[in-house]
Amino acid sequence: MDHYQPESKERITSTLSRFLWLDCKHNPQLKDEMLEHSYKLLNIFECWAREDGMHLPLSPEALNTALQRGAPP
């Protein structure tokens, strides 16, 4: 079975960060306060990944950085 091996220094572009923030903001399953406390989102993303057969190590720092970067000023 092939497993995805992420590079140690993956970068998320500003555009992708904006899409992620917008998707989280407008997802009826996610509450606005979760965007301010991204650690609460990590478990949700991990659950969704498992449901879709993805076994990826998710980084709370990467998620936090992406959401902060994607948020409007």
PDB file of N, H, CA, C and O in Angstrom:
ATOM      1  N   MET A   1       0.841  -1.172   0.000  1.00  0.00           N
ATOM      2  CA  MET A   1       0.000   0.000   0.000  1.00  0.00           C
ATOM      3  C   MET A   1       0.887   1.237   0.000  1.00  0.00           C
ATOM      4  O   MET A   1       1.821   1.345   0.795  1.00  0.00           O
ATOM      5  N   ASP A   2       0.589   2.163  -0.893  1.00  0.00           N
ATOM      6  H   ASP A   2      -0.170   2.076  -1.539  1.00  0.00           H
ATOM      7  CA  ASP A   2       1.352   3.403  -0.965  1.00  0.00           C
ATOM      8  C   ASP A   2       0.876   4.358   0.111  1.00  0.00           C
ATOM      9  O   ASP A   2      -0.325   4.521   0.328  1.00  0.00           O
ATOM     10  N   HIS A   3       1.818   4.981   0.774  1.00  0.00           N
ATOM     11  H   HIS A   3       2.793   4.849   0.597  1.00  0.00           H
ATOM     12  CA  HIS A   3       1.499   6.003   1.767  1.00  0.00           C
ATOM     13  C   HIS A   3       2.148   7.297   1.340  1.00  0.00           C
ATOM     14  O   HIS A   3       3.291   7.317   0.884  1.00  0.00           O
ATOM     15  N   TYR A   4       1.419   8.359   1.491  1.00  0.00           N
ATOM     16  H   TYR A   4       0.490   8.343   1.862  1.00  0.00           H
ATOM     17  CA  TYR A   4       1.927   9.677   1.158  1.00  0.00           C
ATOM     18  C   TYR A   4       2.974  10.061   2.191  1.00  0.00           C
ATOM     19  O   TYR A   4       2.712  10.000   3.392  1.00  0.00           O
ATOM     20  N   GLN A   5       4.125  10.445   1.747  1.00  0.00           N
ATOM     21  H   GLN A   5       4.338  10.495   0.771  1.00  0.00           H
ATOM     22  CA  GLN A   5       5.195  10.898   2.629  1.00  0.00           C
ATOM     23  C   GLN A   5       5.407  12.382   2.396  1.00  0.00           C
ATOM     24  O   GLN A   5       6.055  12.766   1.422  1.00  0.00           O
ATOM     25  N   PRO A   6       4.865  13.233   3.283  1.00  0.00           N
ATOM     26  CA  PRO A   6       5.019  14.672   3.064  1.00  0.00           C
ATOM     27  C   PRO A   6       6.462  15.106   3.240  1.00  0.00           C
ATOM     28  O   PRO A   6       7.207  14.532   4.033  1.00  0.00           O
ATOM     29  N   GLU A   7       6.845  16.132   2.487  1.00  0.00           N
ATOM     30  H   GLU A   7       6.240  16.599   1.842  1.00  0.00           H
ATOM     31  CA  GLU A   7       8.161  16.715   2.670  1.00  0.00           C
ATOM     32  C   GLU A   7       8.165  17.447   4.000  1.00  0.00           C
ATOM     33  O   GLU A   7       7.123  17.909   4.466  1.00  0.00           O
ATOM     34  N   SER A   8       9.309  17.549   4.595  1.00  0.00           N
ATOM     35  H   SER A   8      10.155  17.174   4.217  1.00  0.00           H
ATOM     36  CA  SER A   8       9.383  18.163   5.917  1.00  0.00           C
ATOM     37  C   SER A   8       9.112  19.661   5.900  1.00  0.00           C
ATOM     38  O   SER A   8       8.745  20.225   6.931  1.00  0.00           O
ATOM     39  N   LYS A   9       9.278  20.306   4.781  1.00  0.00           N
ATOM     40  H   LYS A   9       9.576  19.848   3.943  1.00  0.00           H
ATOM     41  CA  LYS A   9       9.110  21.758   4.707  1.00  0.00           C
ATOM     42  C   LYS A   9       8.034  22.146   3.691  1.00  0.00           C
ATOM     43  O   LYS A   9       8.261  23.027   2.862  1.00  0.00           O
ATOM     44  N   GLU A  10       6.870  21.499   3.744  1.00  0.00           N
ATOM     45  H   GLU A  10       6.686  20.783   4.417  1.00  0.00           H
ATOM     46  CA  GLU A  10       5.796  21.853   2.826  1.00  0.00           C
ATOM     47  C   GLU A  10       5.337  23.268   3.104  1.00  0.00           C
ATOM     48  O   GLU A  10       5.298  23.708   4.253  1.00  0.00           O
ATOM     49  N   ARG A  11       4.988  23.979   2.041  1.00  0.00           N
ATOM     50  H   ARG A  11       5.019  23.621   1.108  1.00  0.00           H
ATOM     51  CA  ARG A  11       4.505  25.347   2.179  1.00  0.00           C
ATOM     52  C   ARG A  11       3.114  25.435   1.569  1.00  0.00           C
ATOM     53  O   ARG A  11       2.823  24.810   0.549  1.00  0.00           O
ATOM     54  N   ILE A  12       2.286  26.203   2.198  1.00  0.00           N
ATOM     55  H   ILE A  12       2.522  26.710   3.027  1.00  0.00           H
ATOM     56  CA  ILE A  12       0.955  26.460   1.674  1.00  0.00           C
ATOM     57  C   ILE A  12       0.957  27.882   1.140  1.00  0.00           C
ATOM     58  O   ILE A  12       1.327  28.817   1.850  1.00  0.00           O
ATOM     59  N   THR A  13       0.547  28.046  -0.097  1.00  0.00           N
ATOM     60  H   THR A  13       0.246  27.287  -0.674  1.00  0.00           H
ATOM     61  CA  THR A  13       0.548  29.373  -0.709  1.00  0.00           C
ATOM     62  C   THR A  13      -0.510  30.259  -0.056  1.00  0.00           C
ATOM     63  O   THR A  13      -1.436  29.770   0.592  1.00  0.00           O
ATOM     64  N   SER A  14      -0.359  31.544  -0.233  1.00  0.00           N
ATOM     65  H   SER A  14       0.393  31.942  -0.759  1.00  0.00           H
ATOM     66  CA  SER A  14      -1.344  32.496   0.298  1.00  0.00           C
ATOM     67  C   SER A  14      -2.717  32.248  -0.308  1.00  0.00           C
ATOM     68  O   SER A  14      -3.729  32.335   0.387  1.00  0.00           O
ATOM     69  N   THR A  15      -2.755  31.944  -1.586  1.00  0.00           N
ATOM     70  H   THR A  15      -1.932  31.874  -2.150  1.00  0.00           H
ATOM     71  CA  THR A  15      -4.033  31.679  -2.252  1.00  0.00           C
ATOM     72  C   THR A  15      -4.705  30.452  -1.654  1.00  0.00           C
ATOM     73  O   THR A  15      -5.901  30.476  -1.366  1.00  0.00           O
ATOM     74  N   LEU A  16      -3.952  29.395  -1.470  1.00  0.00           N
ATOM     75  H   LEU A  16      -2.980  29.375  -1.704  1.00  0.00           H
ATOM     76  CA  LEU A  16      -4.514  28.184  -0.872  1.00  0.00           C
ATOM     77  C   LEU A  16      -4.955  28.448   0.566  1.00  0.00           C
ATOM     78  O   LEU A  16      -5.972  27.915   1.009  1.00  0.00           O
ATOM     79  N   SER A  17      -4.207  29.258   1.290  1.00  0.00           N
ATOM     80  H   SER A  17      -3.381  29.692   0.931  1.00  0.00           H
ATOM     81  CA  SER A  17      -4.587  29.622   2.659  1.00  0.00           C
ATOM     82  C   SER A  17      -5.916  30.364   2.668  1.00  0.00           C
ATOM     83  O   SER A  17      -6.752  30.141   3.544  1.00  0.00           O
ATOM     84  N   ARG A  18      -6.109  31.241   1.699  1.00  0.00           N
ATOM     85  H   ARG A  18      -5.430  31.423   0.988  1.00  0.00           H
ATOM     86  CA  ARG A  18      -7.380  31.973   1.620  1.00  0.00           C
ATOM     87  C   ARG A  18      -8.538  31.032   1.322  1.00  0.00           C
ATOM     88  O   ARG A  18      -9.615  31.160   1.906  1.00  0.00           O
ATOM     89  N   PHE A  19      -8.317  30.088   0.415  1.00  0.00           N
ATOM     90  H   PHE A  19      -7.443  29.984  -0.059  1.00  0.00           H
ATOM     91  CA  PHE A  19      -9.363  29.097   0.127  1.00  0.00           C
ATOM     92  C   PHE A  19      -9.686  28.270   1.361  1.00  0.00           C
ATOM     93  O   PHE A  19     -10.856  28.005   1.638  1.00  0.00           O
ATOM     94  N   LEU A  20      -8.676  27.862   2.097  1.00  0.00           N
ATOM     95  H   LEU A  20      -7.726  28.077   1.872  1.00  0.00           H
ATOM     96  CA  LEU A  20      -8.883  27.077   3.314  1.00  0.00           C
ATOM     97  C   LEU A  20      -9.690  27.891   4.322  1.00  0.00           C
ATOM     98  O   LEU A  20     -10.660  27.391   4.893  1.00  0.00           O
ATOM     99  N   TRP A  21      -9.292  29.143   4.542  1.00  0.00           N
ATOM    100  H   TRP A  21      -8.504  29.549   4.079  1.00  0.00           H
ATOM    101  CA  TRP A  21      -9.997  29.993   5.506  1.00  0.00           C
ATOM    102  C   TRP A  21     -11.458  30.171   5.079  1.00  0.00           C
ATOM    103  O   TRP A  21     -12.363  30.043   5.903  1.00  0.00           O
ATOM    104  N   LEU A  22     -11.690  30.467   3.797  1.00  0.00           N
ATOM    105  H   LEU A  22     -10.955  30.571   3.127  1.00  0.00           H
ATOM    106  CA  LEU A  22     -13.056  30.648   3.305  1.00  0.00           C
ATOM    107  C   LEU A  22     -13.878  29.370   3.464  1.00  0.00           C
ATOM    108  O   LEU A  22     -15.043  29.419   3.857  1.00  0.00           O
ATOM    109  N   ASP A  23     -13.271  28.240   3.159  1.00  0.00           N
ATOM    110  H   ASP A  23     -12.325  28.200   2.839  1.00  0.00           H
ATOM    111  CA  ASP A  23     -13.973  26.968   3.283  1.00  0.00           C
ATOM    112  C   ASP A  23     -14.365  26.705   4.734  1.00  0.00           C
ATOM    113  O   ASP A  23     -15.481  26.268   5.015  1.00  0.00           O
ATOM    114  N   CYS A  24     -13.449  26.973   5.643  1.00  0.00           N
ATOM    115  H   CYS A  24     -12.543  27.328   5.416  1.00  0.00           H
ATOM    116  CA  CYS A  24     -13.748  26.781   7.066  1.00  0.00           C
ATOM    117  C   CYS A  24     -14.809  27.773   7.533  1.00  0.00           C
ATOM    118  O   CYS A  24     -15.721  27.411   8.277  1.00  0.00           O
ATOM    119  N   LYS A  25     -14.689  29.017   7.099  1.00  0.00           N
ATOM    120  H   LYS A  25     -13.948  29.311   6.495  1.00  0.00           H
ATOM    121  CA  LYS A  25     -15.620  30.071   7.507  1.00  0.00           C
ATOM    122  C   LYS A  25     -17.052  29.755   7.074  1.00  0.00           C
ATOM    123  O   LYS A  25     -18.000  30.016   7.815  1.00  0.00           O
ATOM    124  N   HIS A  26     -17.204  29.197   5.879  1.00  0.00           N
ATOM    125  H   HIS A  26     -16.434  28.985   5.277  1.00  0.00           H
ATOM    126  CA  HIS A  26     -18.537  28.964   5.324  1.00  0.00           C
ATOM    127  C   HIS A  26     -19.005  27.521   5.449  1.00  0.00           C
ATOM    128  O   HIS A  26     -20.027  27.155   4.869  1.00  0.00           O
ATOM    129  N   ASN A  27     -18.284  26.703   6.190  1.00  0.00           N
ATOM    130  H   ASN A  27     -17.454  27.001   6.662  1.00  0.00           H
ATOM    131  CA  ASN A  27     -18.682  25.320   6.420  1.00  0.00           C
ATOM    132  C   ASN A  27     -19.660  25.300   7.588  1.00  0.00           C
ATOM    133  O   ASN A  27     -19.305  25.701   8.696  1.00  0.00           O
ATOM    134  N   PRO A  28     -20.894  24.836   7.353  1.00  0.00           N
ATOM    135  CA  PRO A  28     -21.888  24.873   8.428  1.00  0.00           C
ATOM    136  C   PRO A  28     -21.532  23.972   9.623  1.00  0.00           C
ATOM    137  O   PRO A  28     -22.096  24.137  10.704  1.00  0.00           O
ATOM    138  N   GLN A  29     -20.621  23.044   9.442  1.00  0.00           N
ATOM    139  H   GLN A  29     -20.162  22.910   8.564  1.00  0.00           H
ATOM    140  CA  GLN A  29     -20.220  22.170  10.547  1.00  0.00           C
ATOM    141  C   GLN A  29     -19.202  22.830  11.473  1.00  0.00           C
ATOM    142  O   GLN A  29     -18.967  22.352  12.583  1.00  0.00           O
ATOM    143  N   LEU A  30     -18.604  23.918  11.020  1.00  0.00           N
ATOM    144  H   LEU A  30     -18.794  24.306  10.119  1.00  0.00           H
ATOM    145  CA  LEU A  30     -17.561  24.575  11.806  1.00  0.00           C
ATOM    146  C   LEU A  30     -18.083  25.906  12.353  1.00  0.00           C
ATOM    147  O   LEU A  30     -18.784  26.652  11.670  1.00  0.00           O
ATOM    148  N   LYS A  31     -17.729  26.165  13.565  1.00  0.00           N
ATOM    149  H   LYS A  31     -17.160  25.559  14.120  1.00  0.00           H
ATOM    150  CA  LYS A  31     -18.157  27.411  14.203  1.00  0.00           C
ATOM    151  C   LYS A  31     -17.066  28.475  14.043  1.00  0.00           C
ATOM    152  O   LYS A  31     -15.881  28.155  13.955  1.00  0.00           O
ATOM    153  N   ASP A  32     -17.484  29.747  14.008  1.00  0.00           N
ATOM    154  H   ASP A  32     -18.447  30.008  14.079  1.00  0.00           H
ATOM    155  CA  ASP A  32     -16.539  30.848  13.830  1.00  0.00           C
ATOM    156  C   ASP A  32     -15.423  30.827  14.868  1.00  0.00           C
ATOM    157  O   ASP A  32     -14.274  31.133  14.550  1.00  0.00           O
ATOM    158  N   GLU A  33     -15.754  30.468  16.110  1.00  0.00           N
ATOM    159  H   GLU A  33     -16.687  30.220  16.369  1.00  0.00           H
ATOM    160  CA  GLU A  33     -14.728  30.464  17.155  1.00  0.00           C
ATOM    161  C   GLU A  33     -13.606  29.476  16.848  1.00  0.00           C
ATOM    162  O   GLU A  33     -12.485  29.640  17.329  1.00  0.00           O
ATOM    163  N   MET A  34     -13.901  28.463  16.059  1.00  0.00           N
ATOM    164  H   MET A  34     -14.813  28.330  15.669  1.00  0.00           H
ATOM    165  CA  MET A  34     -12.880  27.474  15.710  1.00  0.00           C
ATOM    166  C   MET A  34     -11.785  28.089  14.846  1.00  0.00           C
ATOM    167  O   MET A  34     -10.631  27.665  14.910  1.00  0.00           O
ATOM    168  N   LEU A  35     -12.137  29.074  14.048  1.00  0.00           N
ATOM    169  H   LEU A  35     -13.074  29.419  13.997  1.00  0.00           H
ATOM    170  CA  LEU A  35     -11.122  29.735  13.226  1.00  0.00           C
ATOM    171  C   LEU A  35     -10.121  30.483  14.095  1.00  0.00           C
ATOM    172  O   LEU A  35      -8.957  30.634  13.724  1.00  0.00           O
ATOM    173  N   GLU A  36     -10.573  30.944  15.239  1.00  0.00           N
ATOM    174  H   GLU A  36     -11.518  30.821  15.541  1.00  0.00           H
ATOM    175  CA  GLU A  36      -9.684  31.653  16.164  1.00  0.00           C
ATOM    176  C   GLU A  36      -8.881  30.686  17.029  1.00  0.00           C
ATOM    177  O   GLU A  36      -7.860  31.061  17.604  1.00  0.00           O
ATOM    178  N   HIS A  37      -9.340  29.455  17.117  1.00  0.00           N
ATOM    179  H   HIS A  37     -10.169  29.149  16.650  1.00  0.00           H
ATOM    180  CA  HIS A  37      -8.679  28.421  17.923  1.00  0.00           C
ATOM    181  C   HIS A  37      -8.492  27.192  17.043  1.00  0.00           C
ATOM    182  O   HIS A  37      -9.192  26.190  17.190  1.00  0.00           O
ATOM    183  N   SER A  38      -7.545  27.288  16.136  1.00  0.00           N
ATOM    184  H   SER A  38      -6.977  28.102  16.017  1.00  0.00           H
ATOM    185  CA  SER A  38      -7.397  26.260  15.100  1.00  0.00           C
ATOM    186  C   SER A  38      -7.111  24.874  15.662  1.00  0.00           C
ATOM    187  O   SER A  38      -7.366  23.873  14.992  1.00  0.00           O
ATOM    188  N   TYR A  39      -6.582  24.800  16.891  1.00  0.00           N
ATOM    189  H   TYR A  39      -6.375  25.613  17.436  1.00  0.00           H
ATOM    190  CA  TYR A  39      -6.332  23.475  17.471  1.00  0.00           C
ATOM    191  C   TYR A  39      -7.634  22.680  17.588  1.00  0.00           C
ATOM    192  O   TYR A  39      -7.606  21.450  17.588  1.00  0.00           O
ATOM    193  N   LYS A  40      -8.776  23.372  17.686  1.00  0.00           N
ATOM    194  H   LYS A  40      -8.798  24.372  17.686  1.00  0.00           H
ATOM    195  CA  LYS A  40     -10.062  22.685  17.741  1.00  0.00           C
ATOM    196  C   LYS A  40     -10.421  22.074  16.385  1.00  0.00           C
ATOM    197  O   LYS A  40     -11.166  21.097  16.315  1.00  0.00           O
ATOM    198  N   LEU A  41      -9.887  22.654  15.318  1.00  0.00           N
ATOM    199  H   LEU A  41      -9.282  23.447  15.375  1.00  0.00           H
ATOM    200  CA  LEU A  41     -10.160  22.140  13.972  1.00  0.00           C
ATOM    201  C   LEU A  41      -9.331  20.909  13.639  1.00  0.00           C
ATOM    202  O   LEU A  41      -9.741  20.092  12.815  1.00  0.00           O
ATOM    203  N   LEU A  42      -8.186  20.770  14.262  1.00  0.00           N
ATOM    204  H   LEU A  42      -7.853  21.434  14.931  1.00  0.00           H
ATOM    205  CA  LEU A  42      -7.273  19.694  13.913  1.00  0.00           C
ATOM    206  C   LEU A  42      -7.938  18.325  14.033  1.00  0.00           C
ATOM    207  O   LEU A  42      -7.803  17.498  13.131  1.00  0.00           O
ATOM    208  N   ASN A  43      -8.651  18.073  15.123  1.00  0.00           N
ATOM    209  H   ASN A  43      -8.761  18.744  15.855  1.00  0.00           H
ATOM    210  CA  ASN A  43      -9.322  16.786  15.299  1.00  0.00           C
ATOM    211  C   ASN A  43     -10.376  16.552  14.221  1.00  0.00           C
ATOM    212  O   ASN A  43     -10.559  15.425  13.760  1.00  0.00           O
ATOM    213  N   ILE A  44     -11.063  17.612  13.824  1.00  0.00           N
ATOM    214  H   ILE A  44     -10.914  18.527  14.198  1.00  0.00           H
ATOM    215  CA  ILE A  44     -12.076  17.491  12.774  1.00  0.00           C
ATOM    216  C   ILE A  44     -11.414  17.104  11.456  1.00  0.00           C
ATOM    217  O   ILE A  44     -11.879  16.195  10.768  1.00  0.00           O
ATOM    218  N   PHE A  45     -10.319  17.798  11.101  1.00  0.00           N
ATOM    219  H   PHE A  45      -9.941  18.537  11.659  1.00  0.00           H
ATOM    220  CA  PHE A  45      -9.615  17.472   9.862  1.00  0.00           C
ATOM    221  C   PHE A  45      -9.054  16.050   9.905  1.00  0.00           C
ATOM    222  O   PHE A  45      -9.095  15.337   8.903  1.00  0.00           O
ATOM    223  N   GLU A  46      -8.538  15.640  11.045  1.00  0.00           N
ATOM    224  H   GLU A  46      -8.504  16.219  11.860  1.00  0.00           H
ATOM    225  CA  GLU A  46      -8.012  14.272  11.162  1.00  0.00           C
ATOM    226  C   GLU A  46      -9.127  13.246  10.975  1.00  0.00           C
ATOM    227  O   GLU A  46      -8.929  12.221  10.323  1.00  0.00           O
ATOM    228  N   CYS A  47     -10.293  13.521  11.546  1.00  0.00           N
ATOM    229  H   CYS A  47     -10.454  14.354  12.076  1.00  0.00           H
ATOM    230  CA  CYS A  47     -11.439  12.616  11.395  1.00  0.00           C
ATOM    231  C   CYS A  47     -11.875  12.551   9.936  1.00  0.00           C
ATOM    232  O   CYS A  47     -12.097  11.466   9.398  1.00  0.00           O
ATOM    233  N   TRP A  48     -11.997  13.713   9.297  1.00  0.00           N
ATOM    234  H   TRP A  48     -11.816  14.594   9.734  1.00  0.00           H
ATOM    235  CA  TRP A  48     -12.384  13.727   7.880  1.00  0.00           C
ATOM    236  C   TRP A  48     -11.364  12.982   7.031  1.00  0.00           C
ATOM    237  O   TRP A  48     -11.738  12.252   6.113  1.00  0.00           O
ATOM    238  N   ALA A  49     -10.088  13.157   7.325  1.00  0.00           N
ATOM    239  H   ALA A  49      -9.785  13.750   8.071  1.00  0.00           H
ATOM    240  CA  ALA A  49      -9.039  12.474   6.565  1.00  0.00           C
ATOM    241  C   ALA A  49      -9.192  10.959   6.704  1.00  0.00           C
ATOM    242  O   ALA A  49      -9.139  10.233   5.711  1.00  0.00           O
ATOM    243  N   ARG A  50      -9.381  10.485   7.934  1.00  0.00           N
ATOM    244  H   ARG A  50      -9.424  11.075   8.740  1.00  0.00           H
ATOM    245  CA  ARG A  50      -9.562   9.039   8.156  1.00  0.00           C
ATOM    246  C   ARG A  50     -10.776   8.518   7.396  1.00  0.00           C
ATOM    247  O   ARG A  50     -10.720   7.453   6.782  1.00  0.00           O
ATOM    248  N   GLU A  51     -11.880   9.276   7.440  1.00  0.00           N
ATOM    249  H   GLU A  51     -11.926  10.141   7.940  1.00  0.00           H
ATOM    250  CA  GLU A  51     -13.103   8.857   6.744  1.00  0.00           C
ATOM    251  C   GLU A  51     -12.872   8.713   5.246  1.00  0.00           C
ATOM    252  O   GLU A  51     -13.517   7.895   4.590  1.00  0.00           O
ATOM    253  N   ASP A  52     -11.952   9.507   4.706  1.00  0.00           N
ATOM    254  H   ASP A  52     -11.428  10.172   5.239  1.00  0.00           H
ATOM    255  CA  ASP A  52     -11.655   9.450   3.275  1.00  0.00           C
ATOM    256  C   ASP A  52     -10.431   8.601   2.964  1.00  0.00           C
ATOM    257  O   ASP A  52      -9.908   8.641   1.850  1.00  0.00           O
ATOM    258  N   GLY A  53      -9.975   7.831   3.953  1.00  0.00           N
ATOM    259  H   GLY A  53     -10.400   7.799   4.858  1.00  0.00           H
ATOM    260  CA  GLY A  53      -8.866   6.906   3.731  1.00  0.00           C
ATOM    261  C   GLY A  53      -7.498   7.551   3.691  1.00  0.00           C
ATOM    262  O   GLY A  53      -6.543   6.946   3.203  1.00  0.00           O
ATOM    263  N   MET A  54      -7.387   8.768   4.194  1.00  0.00           N
ATOM    264  H   MET A  54      -8.162   9.260   4.591  1.00  0.00           H
ATOM    265  CA  MET A  54      -6.088   9.452   4.221  1.00  0.00           C
ATOM    266  C   MET A  54      -5.473   9.283   5.602  1.00  0.00           C
ATOM    267  O   MET A  54      -6.131   9.463   6.626  1.00  0.00           O
ATOM    268  N   HIS A  55      -4.231   8.943   5.599  1.00  0.00           N
ATOM    269  H   HIS A  55      -3.696   8.797   4.767  1.00  0.00           H
ATOM    270  CA  HIS A  55      -3.506   8.787   6.863  1.00  0.00           C
ATOM    271  C   HIS A  55      -2.305   9.717   6.808  1.00  0.00           C
ATOM    272  O   HIS A  55      -1.167   9.286   6.618  1.00  0.00           O
ATOM    273  N   LEU A  56      -2.584  10.992   6.977  1.00  0.00           N
ATOM    274  H   LEU A  56      -3.508  11.342   7.131  1.00  0.00           H
ATOM    275  CA  LEU A  56      -1.550  12.019   6.875  1.00  0.00           C
ATOM    276  C   LEU A  56      -1.255  12.587   8.253  1.00  0.00           C
ATOM    277  O   LEU A  56      -2.167  12.788   9.055  1.00  0.00           O
ATOM    278  N   PRO A  57       0.002  12.843   8.525  1.00  0.00           N
ATOM    279  CA  PRO A  57       0.295  13.566   9.762  1.00  0.00           C
ATOM    280  C   PRO A  57      -0.087  15.030   9.576  1.00  0.00           C
ATOM    281  O   PRO A  57       0.437  15.708   8.692  1.00  0.00           O
ATOM    282  N   LEU A  58      -0.987  15.504  10.399  1.00  0.00           N
ATOM    283  H   LEU A  58      -1.412  14.953  11.118  1.00  0.00           H
ATOM    284  CA  LEU A  58      -1.433  16.890  10.286  1.00  0.00           C
ATOM    285  C   LEU A  58      -0.759  17.712  11.372  1.00  0.00           C
ATOM    286  O   LEU A  58      -0.716  17.322  12.538  1.00  0.00           O
ATOM    287  N   SER A  59      -0.242  18.840  10.969  1.00  0.00           N
ATOM    288  H   SER A  59      -0.277  19.157  10.021  1.00  0.00           H
ATOM    289  CA  SER A  59       0.502  19.691  11.880  1.00  0.00           C
ATOM    290  C   SER A  59      -0.379  20.824  12.391  1.00  0.00           C
ATOM    291  O   SER A  59      -0.923  21.590  11.595  1.00  0.00           O
ATOM    292  N   PRO A  60      -0.527  20.942  13.711  1.00  0.00           N
ATOM    293  CA  PRO A  60      -1.318  22.057  14.230  1.00  0.00           C
ATOM    294  C   PRO A  60      -0.691  23.402  13.881  1.00  0.00           C
ATOM    295  O   PRO A  60      -1.409  24.379  13.664  1.00  0.00           O
ATOM    296  N   GLU A  61       0.622  23.465  13.825  1.00  0.00           N
ATOM    297  H   GLU A  61       1.205  22.672  14.001  1.00  0.00           H
ATOM    298  CA  GLU A  61       1.293  24.716  13.478  1.00  0.00           C
ATOM    299  C   GLU A  61       1.005  25.109  12.031  1.00  0.00           C
ATOM    300  O   GLU A  61       0.757  26.278  11.736  1.00  0.00           O
ATOM    301  N   ALA A  62       1.040  24.130  11.136  1.00  0.00           N
ATOM    302  H   ALA A  62       1.242  23.180  11.376  1.00  0.00           H
ATOM    303  CA  ALA A  62       0.772  24.410   9.718  1.00  0.00           C
ATOM    304  C   ALA A  62      -0.663  24.889   9.528  1.00  0.00           C
ATOM    305  O   ALA A  62      -0.914  25.821   8.764  1.00  0.00           O
ATOM    306  N   LEU A  63      -1.600  24.251  10.222  1.00  0.00           N
ATOM    307  H   LEU A  63      -1.396  23.494  10.842  1.00  0.00           H
ATOM    308  CA  LEU A  63      -3.003  24.657  10.112  1.00  0.00           C
ATOM    309  C   LEU A  63      -3.195  26.064  10.660  1.00  0.00           C
ATOM    310  O   LEU A  63      -3.861  26.889  10.035  1.00  0.00           O
ATOM    311  N   ASN A  64      -2.626  26.338  11.809  1.00  0.00           N
ATOM    312  H   ASN A  64      -2.085  25.668  12.317  1.00  0.00           H
ATOM    313  CA  ASN A  64      -2.743  27.665  12.416  1.00  0.00           C
ATOM    314  C   ASN A  64      -2.150  28.736  11.499  1.00  0.00           C
ATOM    315  O   ASN A  64      -2.758  29.784  11.283  1.00  0.00           O
ATOM    316  N   THR A  65      -0.972  28.466  10.970  1.00  0.00           N
ATOM    317  H   THR A  65      -0.478  27.615  11.145  1.00  0.00           H
ATOM    318  CA  THR A  65      -0.317  29.424  10.074  1.00  0.00           C
ATOM    319  C   THR A  65      -1.163  29.665   8.830  1.00  0.00           C
ATOM    320  O   THR A  65      -1.344  30.809   8.413  1.00  0.00           O
ATOM    321  N   ALA A  66      -1.683  28.587   8.236  1.00  0.00           N
ATOM    322  H   ALA A  66      -1.536  27.658   8.575  1.00  0.00           H
ATOM    323  CA  ALA A  66      -2.500  28.728   7.030  1.00  0.00           C
ATOM    324  C   ALA A  66      -3.747  29.537   7.288  1.00  0.00           C
ATOM    325  O   ALA A  66      -4.112  30.385   6.474  1.00  0.00           O
ATOM    326  N   LEU A  67      -4.418  29.290   8.416  1.00  0.00           N
ATOM    327  H   LEU A  67      -4.122  28.601   9.077  1.00  0.00           H
ATOM    328  CA  LEU A  67      -5.645  30.037   8.716  1.00  0.00           C
ATOM    329  C   LEU A  67      -5.358  31.497   9.016  1.00  0.00           C
ATOM    330  O   LEU A  67      -6.122  32.373   8.611  1.00  0.00           O
ATOM    331  N   GLN A  68      -4.270  31.770   9.718  1.00  0.00           N
ATOM    332  H   GLN A  68      -3.649  31.058  10.047  1.00  0.00           H
ATOM    333  CA  GLN A  68      -3.911  33.161   9.986  1.00  0.00           C
ATOM    334  C   GLN A  68      -3.547  33.880   8.688  1.00  0.00           C
ATOM    335  O   GLN A  68      -3.918  35.034   8.475  1.00  0.00           O
ATOM    336  N   ARG A  69      -2.828  33.189   7.846  1.00  0.00           N
ATOM    337  H   ARG A  69      -2.526  32.252   8.019  1.00  0.00           H
ATOM    338  CA  ARG A  69      -2.399  33.768   6.573  1.00  0.00           C
ATOM    339  C   ARG A  69      -3.587  34.013   5.642  1.00  0.00           C
ATOM    340  O   ARG A  69      -3.592  34.980   4.880  1.00  0.00           O
ATOM    341  N   GLY A  70      -4.583  33.145   5.703  1.00  0.00           N
ATOM    342  H   GLY A  70      -4.579  32.359   6.321  1.00  0.00           H
ATOM    343  CA  GLY A  70      -5.729  33.240   4.798  1.00  0.00           C
ATOM    344  C   GLY A  70      -6.833  34.175   5.277  1.00  0.00           C
ATOM    345  O   GLY A  70      -7.709  34.550   4.497  1.00  0.00           O
ATOM    346  N   ALA A  71      -6.799  34.552   6.552  1.00  0.00           N
ATOM    347  H   ALA A  71      -6.088  34.247   7.185  1.00  0.00           H
ATOM    348  CA  ALA A  71      -7.851  35.412   7.108  1.00  0.00           C
ATOM    349  C   ALA A  71      -7.753  36.816   6.503  1.00  0.00           C
ATOM    350  O   ALA A  71      -6.666  37.304   6.194  1.00  0.00           O
ATOM    351  N   PRO A  72      -8.915  37.447   6.343  1.00  0.00           N
ATOM    352  CA  PRO A  72      -8.880  38.827   5.834  1.00  0.00           C
ATOM    353  C   PRO A  72      -8.213  39.744   6.861  1.00  0.00           C
ATOM    354  O   PRO A  72      -8.238  39.471   8.061  1.00  0.00           O
ATOM    355  N   PRO A  73      -7.623  40.826   6.376  1.00  0.00           N
ATOM    356  CA  PRO A  73      -6.947  41.761   7.303  1.00  0.00           C
ATOM    357  C   PRO A  73      -7.918  42.441   8.238  1.00  0.00           C
ATOM    358  O   PRO A  73      -7.510  43.250   9.071  1.00  0.00           O
TER     359      PRO A  73
END
